[in-house]
Amino acid sequence: MDIKQIFKNNQDWIAKKLQTDQNYFEKLSKGQTPEFLYIGCSDSRVSAEDLMGLEPGQVFVHRNIANMVPNTDLNSMSVINYAVTSLKVNHIVVCGHYGCGGVLAAMQQADLGILNPWLRNIRDVYRIHRIELDSIHCQEQKYKRLVELNVQEQCINVIKTAEVQKANRQRNLKVYGWVFDIHTGRLIDLEIDFDTIFEDITKIYKIAD
């Protein structure tokens, strides 16, 4: 694609928005009040606003390889802090997707250089759930299940944070685990039992009243 086409697309997009609402950009410039923090994968095929059916300003988005939330990653932690304490989001979604290259790479026994430390977090998920995963003989099903378990463990990492613990007690903030089925376009709610996980996690990781 010619890079000039991007700017042509931008002009077309502006015209389309103004045709619908002449004050669209004036309203957009006044600030953001998103209800959701969406933590997803950087995969170019997955767009948070599109798959959720939301508009700019309604969802605060953080994306990285394989939708990870390592508690040692200052990027992820800063996003959560800002979204929860400043933007006052009430819903945090961790959304993985089937066909995730990061999860597939983590399943391979290969040296991937600078990616190794990042993928090690996914391999830790495999280690935690090794008995279940090793009992699955179909590689495709094992791969999909690791995608789901990775989402679950990243939800747990979100719940470990002080900001989320405080916000849950102050305004009932919730954390959700979803998977986007890239083959059908469907969003799948993994029905993470937030209350049970929160109670269990805070027995050890409670760092906020």
BELFEN-V254603 format. One record per residue. N is the residue number from 1. RES is the residue in one small letter. PHI is phi in whole degrees, 0 to 359 (NA if undefined). OMEGA is omega as a letter, one per 20 degrees, with the letter a starting at -180 (none if undefined). D_LAST is the distance of its C-alpha to the last C-alpha in Angstrom with 1 decimal. Layout:
N&RES&PHI&OMEGA&D_LAST, N&RES&PHI&OMEGA&D_LAST
This chain:
1&m&NA&r&52.5, 2&d&290&a&53.8, 3&i&301&r&51.0, 4&k&296&r&52.8, 5&q&296&r&52.0, 6&i&300&a&48.3, 7&f&290&r&49.2, 8&k&295&r&51.5, 9&n&300&r&48.8, 10&n&298&r&46.5, 11&q&297&r&49.2, 12&d&295&r&49.7, 13&w&296&r&46.0, 14&i&301&a&46.0, 15&a&299&a&49.1, 16&k&295&a&47.7, 17&k&294&a&44.5, 18&l&290&r&46.5, 19&q&294&r&48.9, 20&t&281&a&46.1, 21&d&210&a&44.4, 22&q&296&a&46.0, 23&n&257&a&42.8, 24&y&305&a&40.7, 25&f&284&r&40.1, 26&e&296&r&39.8, 27&k&293&a&36.9, 28&l&297&a&35.4, 29&s&285&a&35.6, 30&k&280&r&33.4, 31&g&128&a&30.2, 32&q&235&r&27.9, 33&t&225&a&25.4, 34&p&289&r&24.7, 35&e&273&a&22.8, 36&f&243&r&22.8, 37&l&253&a&22.0, 38&y&251&r&24.7, 39&i&249&a&24.7, 40&g&226&a&28.3, 41&c&275&r&31.2, 42&s&285&a&33.6, 43&d&313&a&36.5, 44&s&292&a&39.0, 45&r&269&a&39.7, 46&v&240&a&36.2, 47&s&248&a&35.2, 48&a&301&a&31.8, 49&e&297&a&33.0, 50&d&296&a&36.2, 51&l&289&r&34.9, 52&m&267&a&32.2, 53&g&68&a&34.8, 54&l&247&a&32.8, 55&e&257&r&34.0, 56&p&307&a&33.0, 57&g&100&a&30.1, 58&q&259&a&28.5, 59&v&217&r&26.9, 60&f&267&a&25.4, 61&v&243&r&26.9, 62&h&232&a&26.3, 63&r&227&r&29.0, 64&n&206&a&30.0, 65&i&297&r&32.2, 66&a&69&r&31.0, 67&n&45&a&27.7, 68&m&268&r&25.8, 69&v&226&r&22.2, 70&p&294&a&22.5, 71&n&291&r&19.4, 72&t&265&a&22.0, 73&d&270&a&23.5, 74&l&295&r&22.8, 75&n&298&a&24.4, 76&s&299&a&22.2, 77&m&294&r&19.0, 78&s&293&r&20.3, 79&v&297&r&21.2, 80&i&298&a&17.8, 81&n&301&a&16.2, 82&y&294&a&18.9, 83&a&296&a&19.0, 84&v&277&a&15.4, 85&t&272&a&14.8, 86&s&260&a&18.5, 87&l&277&r&20.2, 88&k&61&r&17.4, 89&v&297&r&18.6, 90&n&249&a&17.5, 91&h&224&r&19.2, 92&i&243&a&19.4, 93&v&248&r&22.6, 94&v&257&a&23.8, 95&c&237&r&27.5, 96&g&264&r&30.0, 97&h&208&r&33.7, 98&y&295&a&36.6, 99&g&84&a&39.1, 100&c&286&a&36.5, 101&g&294&r&38.5, 102&g&294&r&35.5, 103&v&294&r&34.8, 104&l&298&r&38.6, 105&a&298&a&39.0, 106&a&293&r&36.3, 107&m&279&a&38.4, 108&q&269&r&41.4, 109&q&267&a&42.3, 110&a&218&r&43.2, 111&d&276&a&42.5, 112&l&249&r&41.2, 113&g&63&a&40.9, 114&i&296&r&38.0, 115&l&285&a&36.4, 116&n&306&a&36.1, 117&p&298&a&32.6, 118&w&291&a&31.2, 119&l&291&r&32.9, 120&r&300&r&31.8, 121&n&296&r&28.3, 122&i&287&r&30.2, 123&r&295&r&32.2, 124&d&296&r&29.1, 125&v&298&r&28.3, 126&y&299&a&31.9, 127&r&299&a&31.6, 128&i&298&a&28.5, 129&h&248&a&30.5, 130&r&299&a&33.9, 131&i&299&r&35.3, 132&e&296&a&34.7, 133&l&293&a&36.0, 134&d&290&r&39.0, 135&s&278&r&40.1, 136&i&267&a&40.6, 137&h&273&r&44.2, 138&c&282&a&44.5, 139&q&299&r&43.3, 140&e&295&r&42.5, 141&q&291&r&40.3, 142&k&297&r&38.6, 143&y&300&a&38.0, 144&k&295&a&36.5, 145&r&292&r&34.3, 146&l&294&r&32.9, 147&v&304&a&32.2, 148&e&293&a&30.1, 149&l&293&r&28.3, 150&n&296&r&27.6, 151&v&301&a&25.9, 152&q&301&a&23.8, 153&e&291&r&22.8, 154&q&289&r&21.9, 155&c&300&r&19.6, 156&i&297&r&17.9, 157&n&298&r&17.8, 158&v&297&a&16.2, 159&i&294&r&13.4, 160&k&293&a&12.8, 161&t&282&a&11.9, 162&a&297&a&8.7, 163&e&299&a&10.2, 164&v&291&r&10.8, 165&q&298&r&7.5, 166&k&297&a&6.2, 167&a&294&r&9.6, 168&n&296&a&9.8, 169&r&286&a&7.5, 170&q&276&a&9.2, 171&r&218&r&12.6, 172&n&63&r&13.0, 173&l&302&a&14.0, 174&k&236&r&16.1, 175&v&240&a&17.8, 176&y&233&r&21.4, 177&g&245&a&24.1, 178&w&235&r&27.6, 179&v&230&r&31.0, 180&f&265&r&33.8, 181&d&276&a&37.2, 182&i&292&a&39.4, 183&h&276&a&42.5, 184&t&237&a&42.0, 185&g&86&a&39.5, 186&r&280&r&37.2, 187&l&269&a&33.4, 188&i&246&r&32.2, 189&d&276&r&28.8, 190&l&285&r&27.8, 191&e&54&r&25.7, 192&i&301&r&22.7, 193&d&280&a&20.8, 194&f&303&a&17.4, 195&d&299&r&15.8, 196&t&293&r&17.4, 197&i&297&a&16.7, 198&f&301&a&12.9, 199&e&298&a&12.8, 200&d&291&a&15.2, 201&i&295&a&13.8, 202&t&285&r&10.2, 203&k&292&a&12.3, 204&i&248&a&13.5, 205&y&258&a&11.6, 206&k&296&r&7.9, 207&i&227&r&7.1, 208&a&206&r&3.8, 209&d&261&none&0.0
